Amino acid sequence: MLEAIKIEDLKPGMFVNEVIEQKGKLKIKTKGLVKSVKSIDLLKSKGVTKVEIDLSRSNLPPPVVTPKVEQDDIKETPPSPPPKIKSYTDSEQLEAATKLYDEALVIQSRFFKRLAANDTPSLSDVKNLSANIIESVLNMPSGLSCLTLLNKSGRYLLEHSLNCSILLTMFANYRNMGPQAIEELSLAGLLMDVGMTNMPKDITQSPAKLTLQQKEIITTHVDIGLDLVDRCGGVTAIVQDIIFNHHERIDGTGYPDAQSEHDVSEYVRMAGIVDSYDAMINERPFRKAVTPSKALVKLLSDESYDQVLVAQFIKCLGVHPVGSLVKLDNDRLAIITRGNKETPMKPVVMAFYNLKTSSYSEVKKLDLSQVNVKIISAVRPEDFGLNLTKFLKEILITAL
């Protein structure tokens, strides 16, 4: 269905079929999906005043239709009850979360391999995975938060996509965003780096600092990712916005369009924070991982991120996020298993390693708000040669 509209009415997600009216002598020819506000501004700057759009090829959210009702037909109805949240113990959360995470890696791996092979897989499995993540975040947030830090399979891209989906779901839920927004953010987390499946491995796995040319190649993953997802079909304009723009920054230093603050949507800002946080806490060939608390401090000191949202993200995760490894003042290492909103520096931990003897000790649960033990600092498991994923699956789950 073709429709002529003024340039002022053009929105991201619309498919431009042709330019039908413009000022100036320079003839502008454009055809394709509008990916950002920046693209619209570019058309305006070139004198375009009217375009023809193809609604059948556009990807816009459905309009909200408010049915007309007579006053006599309005009846008082009680509000729908909130979704029932199941109650899980810490051990049940970790066990269920571990199972979900392992299954999710298989689903994502299959999806990414088909994309890399230039296939066109259905998004149904990925959407079902997103729905499972949302349900699990509501029922067992501590378990999934723990897994984002502990599950290290060596497959960075797969784990990164899962972690971003989990963290965005937690973040959106913490901010009391609606069900639709949570669904879109969760799905976007799984999809926003699919373009990396088509990047050369000699660049993505290079231990050396990238050249300017290599960096330019990496920036194209957002265009490739959007094209891959468009090919699969069935995602909203908001998900497309996040895929294409999650590397944009509010100070104009991001890519692909170096957008200014008013162009970067709230969803993109959230995705950028989560994407950067998870990248910092994971080991890469060219960079060592930092502790979660240090990554949060870095975000808080970087004005290219929305600092209001960064502060909310820190409150969502906690000063020491669940799954973090910390050093206690009783010469023990411990994993954070539950946060404490009242006193963030006194979470519930599982102490398991004796620093004096450099050996595993009996696993002991400590509520730091109830005992005279304090956290000295956050530490990296690599500094002590610890495989926390193995420890989690073999010991911690049964000990909780």
N, C-alpha and C positions, 0 to 999 in steps of 0.2 A: 504494500500500500504506500503510494508516494504522496508526499504532502510538502507544499512550499511554506517555509517559515522565515521569519526575520532572524538575523544573526543573534539578536538579543535573546531569542527563545531557544537557541541551540544549547543542548546540555550534553555532558559526558554520557556515553552509552548510546547516543543516537548514531545512526548510520547515514553519512552524507552521500547522496547519489551524485549530485553535481552542484556547482555554483551557478546560480541563475541570475544574480544581479550583483554588480560591484562597481566601485568608483575607480577612477584612474585608468591608465592605458595598459598596464600590465595584466595580461590575462591569467587568471588563477584557475588551475584545474586540480581538483582534489576529489578523492573518492575513498571512503572507508569509515571505520568506526571511530568516533571521537573518543579519545582516551583520557583527556584531561582538560581542565579549564585553560591551561597554557595553550593548548592547540586552538581553542576558540579565540583566545586573545590574539594569536598569530594571524588567524583569518581576518579578524577585525582590523589589525594593523595594516593589512594589505588591501583594505578597502572593500572587503566582502560585506554586502548588506543583506543578501537573501540567498538561501540555499534550499535545495530539494532534498528531503530526507526519505529514507525507505523504512517505514515503521516495522515491516516484516523482518527486516535484518537488524533492527535496533535491539539493544539489550537494556530495557528500562524496567524499574520496579512497577508492578501493576498499580493503577490509580486506586486511591481509596474512595470507595463509593459509599456514601451515607444514604441509606434508604429513607424516603420520606414517609413519615408516620403521622397519623392524626393524634392529637393530644389524648383522646379517649382510649387509644390503643396502647398507651404507655403504661406498663405495669412495673411495680417494684419487684426486682428479682435480686436475690442474695448474690454477692460476688462469688465467682468460682473459687473453690478452695485451692491453695497453692499445691504444687506437686509434692507428693509424699516423699520425704527424704528418709532413706534407710539409715539405720545406725550400725556402724561397723567399728570393731575394735581396731587398735593400731595394727595388729598382726594381720587381721582380715583385710584391712585397707591395702597394706603392702603386698599381700599375696594376690589379691584381685587385680591390683594395679599392675603388678609384674606380668600377670597373664595377659591383660589387655595390651600392654606395651609390646610384648613379644609378638602377639597376633597382629598388632598394628604395623610392626616392622615388615612383616610378610606381605601385608596388603599394599603398603606404600612401595615396597621393593618391586612387586609385580607391576604396579601402575607406572613407576618411573622407567622400568625396563621397556615397557611397551612404547612409552613416549620416545625413549632414546632410539628405538628401532623404527621410528617414523610411523608407528601404528596410531590408531585413533580409539583408545580405550574408553569405555563408558565411565562416567563419574559416579555411578551408583554405589560401588563399593567404597569409594572415598567419602561420599556423603553419609553412608551408613557408619563409617568409622568416625566421622565428625560427630554424629548423633550419639555414638557410644562414649566418646570423650566428654561431651557435655553432660551426659547422665552420670558418668563417673566423677566428674569434678563436683557435681552437686552432692554425690553420696560419699565420696572418699577423696577429698581434696589433698589431704596430707600424703596419701599414698602416691598419687600422681605427681605431686610436687617433688617428692623424694626421688621418683624415677627420672625426672628431668635432669637430675644431678648425678644419679648413680649409674644409669644404664649406658655403658660405653661399649658399643659393639665394634667400634672402629669404622662404622659407616656414617660419616658425619652428616651427609646431606639427608639421609633418611631420618636420623635421630633429630636433626635440627628442625625438620618439618613437623615432626610429632611434638617436639618440645614447644615450638612456637604456637601450635594449635592448642596445646594444654594451657600454656601461659596466657594466651589471649582469651581463652575461655574463662580462666580464673580471674583475669583482670576485668573483663566485661561483667562477670557475675558480681565481683566486688563493687563495681561502680553502679550496680543495680540497673544495667541496661536491659532493654526488653528482649524477649525470646528471639525475635527476628535478628536483632543486632548480634546477639551471642552466636546464633547459628552462622551468620555471615563471617564473623571474625574467626570462629573455629575452623570453618572450611577454608578461609583465606590463609590461615596459618599452614595448613597442609599443602596449599597450592602455590604460595607466593614465590617459591624458589624453584619451581619445576623447570624453568629455563636453564638452570644450571646443569640439567641432564645433557644438554647439548654443548656444553663448554669443553674445550680441549683439556684432557687430563694433565698434560704437561704444564698447564697454567694453574689449574685448581689444586694440583698436588705439588706445586713447586715450593721447595724450602727457601728459595731466594726471594728477595724483594721484587715485586712485579715491575716491569718496565711500563712506561706511559702507554705504549701500544698494547701491552697485555691488559692493562687496566681498562682501556677503551673496549677491548673485546669482552671483558667481564661485565661491563655496564650494559651490554646488549642482552643480558639474560632476562631483563624485565620485558623487553619487546618480544623475545622468543617465548617467554613464559606465557604472555598474554595471548600470543598467536596459538600456542599449543592448547591452552584452555578454551579459547574460542572455538577451536576445531572440535573439541569434545562436546562443547555446548552446555547450556543449562546453568550458567552462573549469573548472578546479579551484577548490576553496574557497580555496587559497592565492592564486591569481591574483585572485579576487574580493576577498580581504582587501587586497591591494596596491592595487587600483583604488580601493576605497572609503576606505582609511585612509592613503594615502601622504603626506598632509599632517598626520597626527598626529605629535606630538612627545613625547619621554619626560618632559618637565617639565609636561605638561598644557596647553601653550599652542597646540596644534594644533586642527584641525577634521577631521571634523564633530562629534565627540563629546567633544573635550578629554580624551582618554584619559590615564590615569596610566601610569607607567613599565611596570608589570607587564602592562598590556593590549596594549602595542604589540609586535607580533611581530618577530622577527629579520628576516624578509623585508621587512616594512614599514619598519623602521629603515634597511636597506640602500637601499631604493627612495627614501626621503626624502632621504638623503645624495646619491645620484646625481641625483635630480630637481633639488635645489637647486643643486648644482655646475654642471650643464649650463645651468640658467637664468641663473646669474651670469656665465658666460663668453660669453653670447650677447647681442647688442645688441637692445634692446627700445625701442618708441616712448617709454616713460616712464623708461628707465634705460640708461645706457651699460654696455657689457660691461667686465668686469675680466679681468686676465690669469689663466690657470689657477692659477698659483702663489698669487696673491692670493686667489682663490676658496677654495683649500685652506686657507689661513691663516684665513679667515673661518669656515670650518666647524670648524676646530680650536679656535677661541675661543668657540664657541657651545655652551653646555651643554644646549641643547634637543635636540642630536643625541647619539647614543651615541658617546662619545669613543674607546672601544676600536675600534669599527668605523671611525670617521673615520681613526684612525691606520693601520689596515690598508688603507683606501682610498688613503691617501697613498703607502704603500709599494707598493701595486699600480700606481699611475700613475707614481710618481716625483715628486721635488720639482719638476722641470720636465717635465711630461708630453710624450710624443711628439706632435709637431705644434705645440708651443709655439714662439713667436718670442722670441728672446733677443738681447740686445746683448752683444757680445764686447769684450774689452779691446784688440782690434786694430782698432777702428773698423769692425767689420763687424756686419751682422745675419745671423742664422742660424736655421734651423729644426732643432729636435731630431728626429732620425730614429731613434734607438735609445737606450734607457736603459742605465745602468750600475749594476748592483746592488752591486758592490763599492764604488764611489765615486759616489754619486748626483749629485754636483755636477760630474761630468766625463763627460757622455754623448757620444754620437757626434752631430755636427751637420753640416749643409750650409750653409756660408757663401755668401751670394749677393748681398749689398747693401753698397755702400761708403758709409758715413755722411759721409765727407769730401767726396765728389763728389756725394752724393745721387743715386746711379745704381746700376743693376744691374751686378754684376761677374761674373767667371767663377765658375761654381759650383764650390766646393771642399769636399770631404769632409774633416772633421777629427775625429779621435778625441781628445777633450780629455784623456784619461788618458795620451796619448802625446806631446802637444805642449805647449809653454809658452804656452797661450792659456786665458783664464778667462772665465766668464760674469759679467758685471757685474750684469745685471738682466733680468727678463722684461719684455717690452714688448708693446703692442697694435699690430697691423698698421695700424689706422685712424690711428694717430698719425703714420704715415709715408706715408699714402695708398697703401698696398700692397694689391693684390688677390692674396692668397696662393693662392686656389683656381685662378685663371687661371695663376699662375706654376707651381703644382704640376703642372697638366695639360699645360702647353705646354713647360716647361723641366726641372723637377726630376726627373720620372720618367725622362726620357731621359738625364739627366746622372748618375744614381746608378750 
